[in-house]
């Protein structure tokens, strides 16, 4: 294990599986970044990783925490505790790394290490898409 943390969104079932639960469902992330299902072949005493037949999306952990000590993951919606109507959507880019895109002004992005010490997680874009849409329509709650 390389210390990588993630959660998996099962879109068809509208269910988020968190890191502690992932291995109970036998889903892992392969080195290529795609989810795989662990398959046991008891007659051959062998384990194998096969592409998961489930439609799922892997969301990675940023390894930063909000003001309450909760880990911030890709896809989280966070609120700045010092600015009433300042919300960010946490995303990942291979060039920029983890950052927050300000929901009211999506073209404004801030590296996660600047916003993490002053935000609280209020939801995530997968389980709370209606909240995300509402914040976008209202200009970030304004």
N, C-alpha and C positions, 0 to 999 in steps of 0.2 A: 504494500500500500504506500502510495507516494504522498499521502496527506491531503490530497485533493478532496474537497467536499462539494457536494452537489445535491440537488433535489430534482425530481422528475415529475413533469406535468403530463398526465394522461388526458389528452384533449377530448377524446371520445367519451370517456367516463367523467370528465370534469373533476379530476381528483389529483391532488398534489401528494406525492410521496416524499417524505423528508429523509435526510441521511440515515437516521437510526432505523427507519423502516425499509430502506431500499433492499437490503440483503434478505429481508424476509420475503420479498416478492421476487427474489432471484434476478434482479436487474442490476447490471454494473455498466460502467463506462469503459469502453475499450481504449487502448492507446490512440486510436484514430479519432476519438471524441464521440463516437456513436454508441448508443445504448445497445447492450447485448444481454441476452438471457443466458443464465448458467443452466446447462443441461447435464444431467447425470446419466451415464450409461452404466448401470450397476453390473451388467453381465461382463463388461470389459474392464471394470474398475477404472473408469475414465470419466473425466469432466471435460466439457467443451463449451466454448462461447459461440453462440449462434446469433445472427441478427434477430432482434426482438420483433415478434409479429405484432406487438402492440404499438399503436401510434403514440409516441411520446416525445417530449422535448426535454433536453437536459439544461438545467439552469444552475450555473456555478456560483459558489460562495466567493465573496470578495475578500473574506478574512478581516473585514472591518466590522465594527459593532456600532449600533445606534446608542443614544444616550442611556437607554435602559439595559445595555449589555447584550442585546439580541443581535445575532449575526445578520449582516446585510447580504442578500442574494441578488443575483441578476433577476430583473423583473419586479423587484420590490418598488412600491410607491412609498416615498418618505416625505415627511413634513418638517420644515425648518421650525424649530421651537422658538426662535427669536423673531421670525417674520410670519405673521398670521396666515397669509395667503401664498406662501412660498412652498410649492410641492415639486419634487423631482421623481423621475422614473430612472431607476438604476439599470444601466445597460453595459455591455462589454463590447469592446472593439479591439481587434488584434493589434492595431497601431497605437490607440490611446489607452488601452487597458480599461479598468472599470471607471465609470464616470456617471454623474447624474445629469440628465437632460431636464432642464427646467420645464415643467409641463405648460405653464402659461406662455413661455417663450422657448419652444423646442430647439431653436438654433443656438441657445445659450447652454453650453455644457461646462461642467465643473468636475475636475478630478475628484474621485471619491474621498481621498484623504483630506480634502478641504471641507467637505460637507458632513462626513461621518460624525465628527464630534458634536454637531449641533442639530441632528435630525432624529426623528422617531419614526419607526415603520408603522404605516397606517393600513397597509394591505399589499397586494401584489397584482400585477396586471392580468394574470391568468384567472385567479379566483375572484377578483374585484374589478372586472373590465368596465362595468357600469360606472363605478366610482371614477375610474380613469377618464372615461368619455365625458362624464359630468364636469370634471375638473378642466378638461380641455375646452369644453363648450363655454364654461364660465370664466375662462382665462386664468385658470389656476385657483379658482375659488373667489376671484375678485368680483 
